[in-house]
Amino acid sequence: MEKPEYHLFVCASFRADGDPKGVCHKKGSVPLLPYIENEILDRGLDAQITSTGCMKACDHGPVMVVQPQGLWYGKVESEDVVDEILDALEDGEVADNLRIA
């Protein structure tokens, strides 16, 4: 398997026991996963998406992390926000207004 150019991690708030608790899950991060996957495919981005357990950034949730750049984005609550992040990736830029780290 070849490593993708980008790996997007989306917090789904799952805890060690598998129970979805926390801000990201409650604010709709999980229902956004299919949209993100479809956008990756439609845009032809060399990217992979993974839902994660709690990332411990609840004050900023829902959270998305883009690797290997190490970009942490917060308030990823809608398709418009996802589009802004993916637009920046396509342009080789950073969506600074959404960045939390």
N, CA, C and O atoms as a GROMACS GRO file, in nm:
protein
  404
    1MET      N    1   0.084  -0.119   0.000
    1MET     CA    2   0.000   0.000   0.000
    1MET      C    3   0.088   0.124   0.000
    1MET      O    4   0.182   0.135   0.078
    2GLU      N    5   0.055   0.217  -0.087
    2GLU     CA    6   0.128   0.343  -0.088
    2GLU      C    7   0.066   0.440   0.011
    2GLU      O    8  -0.056   0.445   0.028
    3LYS      N    9   0.151   0.515   0.074
    3LYS     CA   10   0.107   0.614   0.172
    3LYS      C   11   0.040   0.730   0.099
    3LYS      O   12   0.095   0.783   0.003
    4PRO      N   13  -0.080   0.772   0.145
    4PRO     CA   14  -0.146   0.886   0.081
    4PRO      C   15  -0.073   1.016   0.115
    4PRO      O   16  -0.001   1.025   0.214
    5GLU      N   17  -0.094   1.115   0.032
    5GLU     CA   18  -0.033   1.246   0.057
    5GLU      C   19  -0.088   1.309   0.185
    5GLU      O   20  -0.015   1.373   0.261
    6TYR      N   21  -0.218   1.289   0.208
    6TYR     CA   22  -0.283   1.344   0.328
    6TYR      C   23  -0.357   1.234   0.401
    6TYR      O   24  -0.414   1.143   0.340
    7HIS      N   25  -0.356   1.243   0.532
    7HIS     CA   26  -0.438   1.154   0.613
    7HIS      C   27  -0.518   1.244   0.707
    7HIS      O   28  -0.462   1.316   0.790
    8LEU      N   29  -0.650   1.240   0.691
    8LEU     CA   30  -0.741   1.323   0.769
    8LEU      C   31  -0.797   1.240   0.884
    8LEU      O   32  -0.855   1.134   0.862
    9PHE      N   33  -0.781   1.290   1.004
    9PHE     CA   34  -0.834   1.225   1.123
    9PHE      C   35  -0.948   1.311   1.176
    9PHE      O   36  -0.930   1.430   1.203
   10VAL      N   37  -1.065   1.251   1.192
   10VAL     CA   38  -1.183   1.323   1.240
   10VAL      C   39  -1.223   1.262   1.374
   10VAL      O   40  -1.247   1.142   1.384
   11CYS      N   41  -1.231   1.346   1.476
   11CYS     CA   42  -1.267   1.299   1.609
   11CYS      C   43  -1.412   1.254   1.611
   11CYS      O   44  -1.503   1.328   1.572
   12ALA      N   45  -1.433   1.130   1.657
   12ALA     CA   46  -1.568   1.076   1.673
   12ALA      C   47  -1.602   1.058   1.821
   12ALA      O   48  -1.706   1.002   1.855
   13SER      N   49  -1.514   1.105   1.909
   13SER     CA   50  -1.535   1.108   2.054
   13SER      C   51  -1.544   0.972   2.120
   13SER      O   52  -1.585   0.965   2.236
   14PHE      N   53  -1.507   0.865   2.053
   14PHE     CA   54  -1.518   0.734   2.114
   14PHE      C   55  -1.418   0.720   2.228
   14PHE      O   56  -1.305   0.766   2.219
   15ARG      N   57  -1.462   0.656   2.335
   15ARG     CA   58  -1.378   0.629   2.451
   15ARG      C   59  -1.326   0.485   2.442
   15ARG      O   60  -1.367   0.410   2.352
   16ALA      N   61  -1.240   0.447   2.531
   16ALA     CA   62  -1.178   0.314   2.528
   16ALA      C   63  -1.282   0.202   2.529
   16ALA      O   64  -1.258   0.096   2.472
   17ASP      N   65  -1.396   0.224   2.592
   17ASP     CA   66  -1.498   0.120   2.596
   17ASP      C   67  -1.588   0.122   2.472
   17ASP      O   68  -1.684   0.045   2.462
   18GLY      N   69  -1.556   0.211   2.376
   18GLY     CA   70  -1.631   0.219   2.251
   18GLY      C   71  -1.752   0.309   2.257
   18GLY      O   72  -1.820   0.327   2.156
   19ASP      N   73  -1.780   0.367   2.372
   19ASP     CA   74  -1.896   0.452   2.390
   19ASP      C   75  -1.870   0.591   2.333
   19ASP      O   76  -1.773   0.656   2.374
   20PRO      N   77  -1.954   0.640   2.239
   20PRO     CA   78  -1.933   0.774   2.184
   20PRO      C   79  -1.983   0.881   2.280
   20PRO      O   80  -2.104   0.899   2.296
   21LYS      N   81  -1.892   0.951   2.343
   21LYS     CA   82  -1.926   1.061   2.432
   21LYS      C   83  -1.843   1.180   2.390
   21LYS      O   84  -1.741   1.165   2.322
   22GLY      N   85  -1.884   1.296   2.430
   22GLY     CA   86  -1.802   1.413   2.405
   22GLY      C   87  -1.859   1.506   2.300
   22GLY      O   88  -1.962   1.478   2.238
   23VAL      N   89  -1.791   1.615   2.283
   23VAL     CA   90  -1.838   1.725   2.199
   23VAL      C   91  -1.843   1.690   2.051
   23VAL      O   92  -1.944   1.716   1.985
   24CYS      N   93  -1.737   1.634   1.998
   24CYS     CA   94  -1.730   1.612   1.853
   24CYS      C   95  -1.844   1.523   1.805
   24CYS      O   96  -1.909   1.554   1.705
   25HIS      N   97  -1.869   1.414   1.875
   25HIS     CA   98  -1.977   1.323   1.839
   25HIS      C   99  -2.112   1.396   1.848
   25HIS      O  100  -2.194   1.386   1.757
   26LYS      N  101  -2.133   1.468   1.957
   26LYS     CA  102  -2.260   1.538   1.978
   26LYS      C  103  -2.284   1.649   1.875
   26LYS      O  104  -2.398   1.681   1.845
   27LYS      N  105  -2.176   1.706   1.821
   27LYS     CA  106  -2.190   1.814   1.724
   27LYS      C  107  -2.185   1.764   1.580
   27LYS      O  108  -2.172   1.844   1.487
   28GLY      N  109  -2.196   1.633   1.560
   28GLY     CA  110  -2.216   1.582   1.425
   28GLY      C  111  -2.094   1.545   1.344
   28GLY      O  112  -2.099   1.546   1.221
   29SER      N  113  -1.984   1.513   1.409
   29SER     CA  114  -1.864   1.478   1.332
   29SER      C  115  -1.883   1.348   1.253
   29SER      O  116  -1.837   1.337   1.139
   30VAL      N  117  -1.951   1.251   1.312
   30VAL     CA  118  -1.968   1.121   1.246
   30VAL      C  119  -2.052   1.131   1.118
   30VAL      O  120  -2.014   1.073   1.016
   31PRO      N  121  -2.165   1.202   1.119
   31PRO     CA  122  -2.242   1.215   0.995
   31PRO      C  123  -2.168   1.289   0.883
   31PRO      O  124  -2.205   1.277   0.766
   32LEU      N  125  -2.063   1.365   0.916
   32LEU     CA  126  -1.984   1.434   0.814
   32LEU      C  127  -1.886   1.342   0.742
   32LEU      O  128  -1.837   1.376   0.634
   33LEU      N  129  -1.856   1.225   0.800
   33LEU     CA  130  -1.756   1.135   0.741
   33LEU      C  131  -1.787   1.096   0.597
   33LEU      O  132  -1.696   1.102   0.513
   34PRO      N  133  -1.910   1.054   0.562
   34PRO     CA  134  -1.937   1.020   0.422
   34PRO      C  135  -1.919   1.139   0.328
   34PRO      O  136  -1.872   1.123   0.216
   35TYR      N  137  -1.957   1.258   0.375
   35TYR     CA  138  -1.939   1.378   0.292
   35TYR      C  139  -1.790   1.401   0.264
   35TYR      O  140  -1.751   1.428   0.150
   36ILE      N  141  -1.709   1.390   0.368
   36ILE     CA  142  -1.564   1.410   0.352
   36ILE      C  143  -1.507   1.308   0.255
   36ILE      O  144  -1.430   1.342   0.166
   37GLU      N  145  -1.546   1.182   0.272
   37GLU     CA  146  -1.498   1.076   0.183
   37GLU      C  147  -1.536   1.103   0.038
   37GLU      O  148  -1.453   1.087  -0.052
   38ASN      N  149  -1.660   1.143   0.015
   38ASN     CA  150  -1.706   1.173  -0.122
   38ASN      C  151  -1.632   1.292  -0.180
   38ASN      O  152  -1.597   1.292  -0.299
   39GLU      N  153  -1.607   1.393  -0.099
   39GLU     CA  154  -1.533   1.511  -0.147
   39GLU      C  155  -1.390   1.475  -0.184
   39GLU      O  156  -1.336   1.523  -0.284
   40ILE      N  157  -1.328   1.391  -0.102
   40ILE     CA  158  -1.192   1.346  -0.133
   40ILE      C  159  -1.189   1.278  -0.270
   40ILE      O  160  -1.102   1.306  -0.353
   41LEU      N  161  -1.285   1.190  -0.293
   41LEU     CA  162  -1.293   1.119  -0.421
   41LEU      C  163  -1.326   1.213  -0.536
   41LEU      O  164  -1.262   1.208  -0.641
   42ASP      N  165  -1.428   1.300  -0.518
   42ASP     CA  166  -1.469   1.393  -0.623
   42ASP      C  167  -1.357   1.489  -0.663
   42ASP      O  168  -1.344   1.525  -0.780
   43ARG      N  169  -1.277   1.529  -0.566
   43ARG     CA  170  -1.169   1.624  -0.592
   43ARG      C  171  -1.042   1.555  -0.641
   43ARG      O  172  -0.948   1.621  -0.685
   44GLY      N  173  -1.039   1.424  -0.632
   44GLY     CA  174  -0.920   1.351  -0.673
   44GLY      C  175  -0.803   1.370  -0.580
   44GLY      O  176  -0.687   1.358  -0.621
   45LEU      N  177  -0.831   1.400  -0.454
   45LEU     CA  178  -0.724   1.418  -0.356
   45LEU      C  179  -0.663   1.283  -0.319
   45LEU      O  180  -0.735   1.184  -0.305
   46ASP      N  181  -0.533   1.281  -0.304
   46ASP     CA  182  -0.463   1.162  -0.258
   46ASP      C  183  -0.469   1.164  -0.106
   46ASP      O  184  -0.373   1.204  -0.039
   47ALA      N  185  -0.584   1.121  -0.052
   47ALA     CA  186  -0.608   1.134   0.091
   47ALA      C  187  -0.686   1.014   0.144
   47ALA      O  188  -0.757   0.946   0.071
   48GLN      N  189  -0.669   0.992   0.271
   48GLN     CA  190  -0.741   0.888   0.344
   48GLN      C  191  -0.806   0.954   0.464
   48GLN      O  192  -0.751   1.049   0.521
   49ILE      N  193  -0.923   0.904   0.504
   49ILE     CA  194  -0.991   0.957   0.622
   49ILE      C  195  -1.006   0.847   0.725
   49ILE      O  196  -1.033   0.732   0.692
   50THR      N  197  -0.988   0.885   0.851
   50THR     CA  198  -1.003   0.792   0.962
   50THR      C  199  -1.078   0.863   1.074
   50THR      O  200  -1.045   0.976   1.111
   51SER      N  201  -1.180   0.796   1.130
   51SER     CA  202  -1.246   0.850   1.249
   51SER      C  203  -1.166   0.801   1.370
   51SER      O  204  -1.110   0.692   1.368
   52THR      N  205  -1.162   0.882   1.473
   52THR     CA  206  -1.078   0.851   1.588
   52THR      C  207  -1.156   0.854   1.718
   52THR      O  208  -1.272   0.896   1.724
   53GLY      N  209  -1.088   0.810   1.821
   53GLY     CA  210  -1.137   0.830   1.956
   53GLY      C  211  -1.117   0.976   1.993
   53GLY      O  212  -1.073   1.056   1.912
   54CYS      N  213  -1.149   1.008   2.115
   54CYS     CA  214  -1.139   1.146   2.162
   54CYS      C  215  -0.997   1.199   2.147
   54CYS      O  216  -0.901   1.133   2.186
   55MET      N  217  -0.986   1.319   2.090
   55MET     CA  218  -0.855   1.383   2.070
   55MET      C  219  -0.822   1.482   2.182
   55MET      O  220  -0.719   1.549   2.177
   56LYS      N  221  -0.910   1.490   2.280
   56LYS     CA  222  -0.886   1.577   2.397
   56LYS      C  223  -0.877   1.725   2.361
   56LYS      O  224  -0.802   1.801   2.422
   57ALA      N  225  -0.954   1.766   2.260
   57ALA     CA  226  -0.961   1.907   2.222
   57ALA      C  227  -1.108   1.949   2.218
   57ALA      O  228  -1.151   2.019   2.125
   58CYS      N  229  -1.183   1.906   2.318
   58CYS     CA  230  -1.329   1.924   2.320
   58CYS      C  231  -1.372   2.071   2.308
   58CYS      O  232  -1.478   2.099   2.252
   59ASP      N  233  -1.293   2.162   2.360
   59ASP     CA  234  -1.328   2.304   2.352
   59ASP      C  235  -1.335   2.353   2.208
   59ASP      O  236  -1.395   2.457   2.181
   60HIS      N  237  -1.276   2.280   2.116
   60HIS     CA  238  -1.270   2.321   1.976
   60HIS      C  239  -1.351   2.231   1.883
   60HIS      O  240  -1.349   2.250   1.761
   61GLY      N  241  -1.420   2.133   1.939
   61GLY     CA  242  -1.485   2.031   1.858
   61GLY      C  243  -1.599   2.077   1.772
   61GLY      O  244  -1.663   2.179   1.798
   62PRO      N  245  -1.624   2.000   1.670
   62PRO     CA  246  -1.553   1.883   1.621
   62PRO      C  247  -1.416   1.919   1.564
   62PRO      O  248  -1.394   2.026   1.509
   63VAL      N  249  -1.324   1.823   1.580
   63VAL     CA  250  -1.184   1.845   1.543
   63VAL      C  251  -1.146   1.755   1.426
   63VAL      O  252  -1.186   1.639   1.419
   64MET      N  253  -1.066   1.812   1.335
   64MET     CA  254  -1.007   1.736   1.225
   64MET      C  255  -0.857   1.767   1.224
   64MET      O  256  -0.816   1.882   1.237
   65VAL      N  257  -0.776   1.661   1.209
   65VAL     CA  258  -0.631   1.677   1.202
   65VAL      C  259  -0.585   1.630   1.065
   65VAL      O  260  -0.623   1.522   1.019
   66VAL      N  261  -0.501   1.711   1.000
   66VAL     CA  262  -0.446   1.675   0.869
   66VAL      C  263  -0.299   1.641   0.888
   66VAL      O  264  -0.220   1.724   0.934
   67GLN      N  265  -0.264   1.519   0.851
   67GLN     CA  266  -0.126   1.473   0.858
   67GLN      C  267  -0.074   1.449   0.717
   67GLN      O  268  -0.155   1.418   0.630
   68PRO      N  269   0.051   1.461   0.689
   68PRO     CA  270   0.161   1.477   0.783
   68PRO      C  271   0.189   1.622   0.821
   68PRO      O  272   0.287   1.648   0.890
   69GLN      N  273   0.106   1.715   0.778
   69GLN     CA  274   0.129   1.857   0.806
   69GLN      C  275   0.110   1.892   0.952
   69GLN      O  276   0.161   1.994   0.999
   70GLY      N  277   0.036   1.810   1.026
   70GLY     CA  278   0.013   1.838   1.168
   70GLY      C  279  -0.081   1.954   1.190
   70GLY      O  280  -0.067   2.026   1.288
   71LEU      N  281  -0.176   1.973   1.100
   71LEU     CA  282  -0.271   2.083   1.110
   71LEU      C  283  -0.394   2.039   1.188
   71LEU      O  284  -0.461   1.943   1.151
   72TRP      N  285  -0.424   2.109   1.295
   72TRP     CA  286  -0.542   2.081   1.376
   72TRP      C  287  -0.646   2.188   1.346
   72TRP      O  288  -0.620   2.308   1.361
   73TYR      N  289  -0.764   2.143   1.305
   73TYR     CA  290  -0.874   2.234   1.273
   73TYR      C  291  -0.989   2.211   1.370
   73TYR      O  292  -1.018   2.097   1.407
   74GLY      N  293  -1.054   2.318   1.412
   74GLY     CA  294  -1.167   2.309   1.504
   74GLY      C  295  -1.295   2.363   1.444
   74GLY      O  296  -1.295   2.428   1.339
   75LYS      N  297  -1.404   2.334   1.512
   75LYS     CA  298  -1.538   2.377   1.472
   75LYS      C  299  -1.574   2.324   1.334
   75LYS      O  300  -1.638   2.394   1.255
   76VAL      N  301  -1.533   2.200   1.305
   76VAL     CA  302  -1.563   2.136   1.176
   76VAL      C  303  -1.704   2.078   1.187
   76VAL      O  304  -1.723   1.957   1.202
   77GLU      N  305  -1.803   2.168   1.180
   77GLU     CA  306  -1.942   2.133   1.207
   77GLU      C  307  -2.031   2.125   1.084
   77GLU      O  308  -2.148   2.089   1.096
   78SER      N  309  -1.977   2.159   0.967
   78SER     CA  310  -2.064   2.163   0.849
   78SER      C  311  -1.985   2.130   0.722
   78SER      O  312  -1.862   2.130   0.721
   79GLU      N  313  -2.060   2.103   0.618
   79GLU     CA  314  -1.998   2.076   0.488
   79GLU      C  315  -1.921   2.197   0.438
   79GLU      O  316  -1.817   2.182   0.374
   80ASP      N  317  -1.970   2.318   0.467
   80ASP     CA  318  -1.899   2.440   0.425
   80ASP      C  319  -1.760   2.448   0.487
   80ASP      O  320  -1.664   2.488   0.421
   81VAL      N  321  -1.749   2.411   0.614
   81VAL     CA  322  -1.619   2.414   0.682
   81VAL      C  323  -1.527   2.308   0.623
   81VAL      O  324  -1.408   2.333   0.600
   82VAL      N  325  -1.581   2.190   0.598
   82VAL     CA  326  -1.502   2.083   0.534
   82VAL      C  327  -1.452   2.131   0.399
   82VAL      O  328  -1.334   2.113   0.367
   83ASP      N  329  -1.540   2.194   0.320
   83ASP     CA  330  -1.499   2.245   0.189
   83ASP      C  331  -1.386   2.346   0.200
   83ASP      O  332  -1.293   2.344   0.119
   84GLU      N  333  -1.392   2.432   0.300
   84GLU     CA  334  -1.286   2.532   0.318
   84GLU      C  335  -1.152   2.465   0.347
   84GLU      O  336  -1.049   2.507   0.295
   85ILE      N  337  -1.154   2.362   0.429
   85ILE     CA  338  -1.030   2.290   0.461
   85ILE      C  339  -0.977   2.217   0.338
   85ILE      O  340  -0.858   2.223   0.308
   86LEU      N  341  -1.066   2.148   0.266
   86LEU     CA  342  -1.023   2.074   0.147
   86LEU      C  343  -0.980   2.168   0.035
   86LEU      O  344  -0.886   2.137  -0.039
   87ASP      N  345  -1.045   2.282   0.022
   87ASP     CA  346  -1.002   2.383  -0.077
   87ASP      C  347  -0.859   2.426  -0.048
   87ASP      O  348  -0.777   2.437  -0.139
   88ALA      N  349  -0.830   2.451   0.080
   88ALA     CA  350  -0.695   2.492   0.119
   88ALA      C  351  -0.594   2.382   0.087
   88ALA      O  352  -0.485   2.411   0.037
   89LEU      N  353  -0.629   2.257   0.114
   89LEU     CA  354  -0.538   2.146   0.082
   89LEU      C  355  -0.509   2.141  -0.067
   89LEU      O  356  -0.395   2.125  -0.109
   90GLU      N  357  -0.614   2.156  -0.148
   90GLU     CA  358  -0.597   2.153  -0.293
   90GLU      C  359  -0.505   2.264  -0.342
   90GLU      O  360  -0.429   2.246  -0.437
   91ASP      N  361  -0.512   2.380  -0.275
   91ASP     CA  362  -0.432   2.495  -0.314
   91ASP      C  363  -0.295   2.497  -0.247
   91ASP      O  364  -0.217   2.590  -0.267
   92GLY      N  365  -0.266   2.395  -0.166
   92GLY     CA  366  -0.138   2.391  -0.095
   92GLY      C  367  -0.130   2.495   0.014
   92GLY      O  368  -0.021   2.542   0.048
   93GLU      N  369  -0.245   2.532   0.069
   93GLU     CA  370  -0.251   2.636   0.172
   93GLU      C  371  -0.307   2.580   0.301
   93GLU      O  372  -0.335   2.460   0.312
   94VAL      N  373  -0.322   2.669   0.400
   94VAL     CA  374  -0.377   2.634   0.530
   94VAL      C  375  -0.499   2.721   0.553
   94VAL      O  376  -0.497   2.841   0.525
   95ALA      N  377  -0.607   2.661   0.605
   95ALA     CA  378  -0.726   2.737   0.642
   95ALA      C  379  -0.702   2.796   0.781
   95ALA      O  380  -0.754   2.746   0.880
   96ASP      N  381  -0.624   2.903   0.786
   96ASP     CA  382  -0.578   2.961   0.913
   96ASP      C  383  -0.690   2.998   1.007
   96ASP      O  384  -0.675   2.985   1.129
   97ASN      N  385  -0.804   3.044   0.955
   97ASN     CA  386  -0.914   3.088   1.040
   97ASN      C  387  -0.978   2.973   1.117
   97ASN      O  388  -1.051   2.997   1.214
   98LEU      N  389  -0.954   2.850   1.077
   98LEU     CA  390  -1.010   2.733   1.143
   98LEU      C  391  -0.906   2.658   1.227
   98LEU      O  392  -0.940   2.565   1.299
   99ARG      N  393  -0.783   2.698   1.216
   99ARG     CA  394  -0.672   2.626   1.279
   99ARG      C  395  -0.672   2.648   1.430
   99ARG      O  396  -0.692   2.759   1.478
  100ILE      N  397  -0.648   2.539   1.504
  100ILE     CA  398  -0.640   2.550   1.648
  100ILE      C  399  -0.500   2.516   1.701
  100ILE      O  400  -0.470   2.546   1.816
  101ALA      N  401  -0.417   2.456   1.620
  101ALA     CA  402  -0.279   2.425   1.662
  101ALA      C  403  -0.189   2.413   1.541
  101ALA      O  404  -0.070   2.387   1.555
   0.00000   0.00000   0.00000
